[in-house]
Amino acid sequence: MLTVCSTAQPQGRRRVLAAAALIAVCGWAAAPAQAAEPIKIGLVTALSGQSALAGESITRGISVAIDEINAKGGLLGGRPLELVRRDDEGNPAKGVSAARELIHREKVAVLFGGLDTPVATAIVPLVNQSKTPFMVPWAAGTPITRNGAKPNYAFRVSAVDEIVDVAMLDYAQASFGAKKPGMILVNNPWGESNERGLRAAMTAKQVELAGVEKFEANDVDVVPQLTRLKAAGADALFMVGNVGPSAQVVKSLDRMGWQVPVVSHWGPAGGRFTELAGPNAKNVHFVQTYSFFGAQTPVRERVVKALMAKYPDVKGPENITPAVGVANAYDAMQLSALAIAAAGSTDGEAVREGYTRIARYEGLIKTYVKPFTEDNHDALSDKDYVWAQFIGDRILPVGSAK
């Protein structure tokens, strides 16, 4: 019903009474509707340190998706989405503390997080206990989503170690003819997850292992470990580590003068790898889930345009880096919005079930068809991986740059 408010002035006492009634009716009708309570989306990630670039890329992917959703009217009858971030500094204890604050104080509907596998792994028990959906757009540790909890509140739009490990072996054999690869791994739960996966992949294909060497996250020289692998006859290296440690592996290889193929998980993509590793950073081939230099789609064009409009430093696809952070987070946010819509509320249990009710979504990385089930909380598979390298400061698909 439309209420029309006249400005005609009644006379005398009738004027006063009528004016009061007019104010009551028209004041209610003309006043702007009370702003709908926002739906808070939490993010725990590294916003400082060597991996800050990756944390920023996740932020940008989520933010662009939120802008799109809000422009269409938000969720649940007009409620806008609001992103609330906390810096975990790559530290599991700080990540758990930040997650607890976002869950219990900020009352987030979905918690995003887990740039680093050790941080994500530490957060998983908290989200399962508090019944808060946990969406992981980066950390690849297999046990994050395959954590044994029933019900399980951890979901992921990212790589999965045990699948990546099979892909790493296949790539090393196909691209470099590797017959006796060795492993150089960070000494933490992420390294352990990949050691198990790589051993299983090599056993399945009866590939001989040259050896396994570990390094600490703050090591500045890994020549002794690499020397042992060289002496054992390693003809390729599987590397797992974040930006800083991976750069030290490359610099140690330079000091040794050992030119050996390096097939890496995607740790080098998370920050200032080329700056820290030097000119031979380009020799490391690493896995990715997306490249903005791939096939052009309407979703890709829309996202690139939005990023260029929102962030002055983005002049084109070459400035969207690391691409996986943006792409994984964008699709993860859109899928989370569909889960909230399917739930019809922000109740954690209902949203968890909402993820499994998503039928189809035409995303940035791919078109998702039943991306989540009760038994599978990982939306991406080995078919969604591409191999990349640094050309200058740009991450490009292997072979795409001359």
Beta strands, then each sheet from edge to edge (+ up, - down):
strand 1: 39-45
strand 2: 81-87
strand 3: 110-113
strand 4: 134-136
strand 5: 154-156
strand 6: 182-186
strand 7: 211-215
strand 8: 237-240
strand 9: 262-264
strand 10: 284-288
strand 11: 360-362
strand 12: 367-369
strand 13: 386-391
strand 14: 394-397
sheet 1: 2+ 1+ 3+ 4+ 5+
sheet 2: 7+ 6+ 8+ 9+ 10+ 13- 14+
sheet 3: 11+ 12-
end
